[in-house]
Amino acid sequence: MCMVANHYLKDEAGSADVAQDAFIYIWDRKERFTDIASAKSYLYQYVRTRCLNLLRDTKCHREILNEKMEEKISFRDILIEQETFEIIYRAINKLSPRARQVIELALDGLSNKEIAETINVTVNTVKTVKKRAFSSLRNSLGKSLLSSLVALLI
């Protein structure tokens, strides 16, 4: 019976367990079998079915573990992304009202020309405001973004 189980499981210890379970199962129900041939047939069928069930359950268990690992990674990525956005938007909110407006419009995907038309200024003014705002953001985010990422990773 161990050889039959090992044919499916490729695991000697697991095969021995299945064979032992099979013999115990047959022994507990020995009254049901009228002859050795029917018990033997049932024994082989029991081992085969038990091995296939173990393989199925092991595969399902691995799939569940893989899903949990993906969820864990996904949750971590979402957390980092959310924290990063919060840090960036706090820094943007510290800018002057005009710089904040220009940066928010730029983040919405508007071009310099569209931003200039929206807030009634020249394109060169938009470029200057964006340059100063991004410089300010680089200075403020350089320290806080790095410390926040380190805090998330610890």
C-alpha positions as CSV (number, residue, x, y, z in Angstrom):
1,M,0.0,0.0,0.0
2,C,2.9,2.3,0.7
3,M,4.1,1.9,-2.9
4,V,0.7,2.6,-4.3
5,A,0.4,5.8,-2.2
6,N,4.0,6.8,-3.0
7,H,3.1,6.5,-6.7
8,Y,0.7,9.5,-6.2
9,L,2.3,11.5,-3.4
10,K,6.1,11.0,-4.1
11,D,6.5,11.3,-0.3
12,E,7.5,8.2,1.7
13,A,6.4,9.5,5.1
14,G,3.0,10.8,3.7
15,S,2.6,7.5,1.8
16,A,3.2,5.5,5.0
17,D,0.6,7.6,6.8
18,V,-2.0,7.0,4.1
19,A,-1.3,3.3,4.0
20,Q,-1.6,3.1,7.8
21,D,-4.9,5.1,7.7
22,A,-6.2,2.7,5.1
23,F,-5.4,-0.4,7.1
24,I,-7.0,1.1,10.2
25,Y,-10.1,2.1,8.2
26,I,-10.4,-1.4,6.8
27,W,-9.8,-3.1,10.1
28,D,-12.5,-1.0,11.8
29,R,-15.0,-2.0,9.1
30,K,-13.9,-5.7,8.7
31,E,-17.4,-6.9,9.2
32,R,-18.5,-5.3,5.9
33,F,-16.2,-7.3,3.8
34,T,-17.2,-10.9,2.9
35,D,-13.9,-11.9,1.3
36,I,-10.3,-10.8,1.0
37,A,-10.7,-9.8,-2.6
38,S,-13.3,-7.2,-1.8
39,A,-11.3,-5.8,1.1
40,K,-8.2,-5.6,-1.1
41,S,-10.1,-3.8,-3.8
42,Y,-11.5,-1.4,-1.3
43,L,-8.1,-0.9,0.2
44,Y,-6.6,0.1,-3.1
45,Q,-9.5,2.4,-3.9
46,Y,-9.2,4.0,-0.4
47,V,-5.5,4.7,-0.8
48,R,-6.0,6.2,-4.3
49,T,-8.8,8.4,-3.2
50,R,-7.0,9.5,0.0
51,C,-3.9,10.4,-2.0
52,L,-5.8,12.4,-4.6
53,N,-7.6,14.3,-1.8
54,L,-4.3,15.1,-0.1
55,L,-2.9,16.4,-3.4
56,R,-6.0,18.5,-3.9
57,D,-5.9,19.9,-0.4
58,T,-2.2,20.6,-0.5
59,K,-2.7,22.4,-3.9
60,C,-5.6,24.5,-2.4
61,H,-3.5,25.3,0.7
62,R,-0.7,26.5,-1.5
63,E,-3.0,28.6,-3.6
64,I,-4.5,30.2,-0.4
65,L,-1.0,30.9,1.0
66,N,-0.1,32.5,-2.3
67,E,-3.2,34.7,-2.3
68,K,-2.5,35.7,1.3
69,M,1.0,36.7,0.4
70,E,-0.3,38.7,-2.6
71,E,-2.8,40.4,-0.3
72,K,-0.1,41.2,2.2
73,I,2.2,42.7,-0.5
74,S,-0.8,44.5,-2.0
75,F,-1.8,46.0,1.4
76,R,1.8,47.1,2.0
77,D,2.0,48.8,-1.4
78,I,-1.3,50.5,-0.9
79,L,-0.2,51.7,2.6
80,I,3.0,53.1,1.2
81,E,1.2,54.8,-1.7
82,Q,-1.4,56.3,0.6
83,E,1.3,57.6,3.0
84,T,3.3,59.0,0.1
85,F,0.3,60.9,-1.3
86,E,-0.5,62.3,2.1
87,I,3.0,63.6,2.5
88,I,3.0,65.1,-0.9
89,Y,-0.3,66.8,-0.4
90,R,0.7,68.2,3.0
91,A,3.7,69.7,1.3
92,I,1.6,71.1,-1.5
93,N,-0.8,72.6,1.0
94,K,2.1,74.5,2.6
95,L,2.7,76.3,-0.7
96,S,1.4,79.8,-1.5
97,P,-2.2,79.8,-2.8
98,R,-1.2,80.6,-6.4
99,A,1.6,77.9,-6.3
100,R,-0.7,75.4,-4.8
101,Q,-3.3,76.1,-7.5
102,V,-0.8,75.8,-10.4
103,I,0.6,72.6,-9.0
104,E,-2.8,71.1,-8.5
105,L,-3.8,72.0,-12.0
106,A,-0.6,70.5,-13.4
107,L,-1.2,67.3,-11.4
108,D,-4.7,67.2,-13.0
109,G,-2.9,67.0,-16.3
110,L,-3.3,70.5,-17.7
111,S,-0.6,72.0,-19.8
112,N,1.1,75.3,-19.0
113,K,-1.0,77.0,-21.6
114,E,-4.2,75.6,-20.2
115,I,-3.2,76.5,-16.6
116,A,-2.4,80.1,-17.8
117,E,-5.8,80.4,-19.4
118,T,-7.6,79.0,-16.4
119,I,-6.0,81.4,-13.9
120,N,-5.6,84.3,-16.3
121,V,-1.8,84.7,-16.3
122,T,0.9,84.4,-18.9
123,V,2.5,81.0,-19.7
124,N,5.9,82.4,-18.5
125,T,4.2,83.2,-15.1
126,V,3.0,79.6,-14.9
127,K,6.5,78.3,-15.7
128,T,8.1,80.5,-13.1
129,V,5.5,79.6,-10.4
130,K,5.9,75.9,-11.2
131,K,9.7,76.1,-11.1
132,R,9.6,77.8,-7.7
133,A,6.9,75.4,-6.3
134,F,8.7,72.3,-7.4
135,S,12.0,73.6,-5.9
136,S,10.2,74.2,-2.7
137,L,8.6,70.8,-2.8
138,R,11.9,69.1,-3.5
139,N,13.4,70.8,-0.4
140,S,10.5,70.0,1.9
141,L,9.9,66.5,0.6
142,G,13.5,65.4,0.5
143,K,13.5,65.2,4.3
144,S,10.0,64.3,5.2
145,L,9.5,61.7,2.4
146,L,12.7,59.9,3.3
147,S,11.9,59.8,7.0
148,S,8.3,58.6,6.4
149,L,9.5,55.8,4.1
150,V,12.1,54.8,6.7
151,A,9.3,54.8,9.4
152,L,7.1,52.6,7.2
153,L,9.8,50.1,6.5
154,I,10.8,49.7,10.2
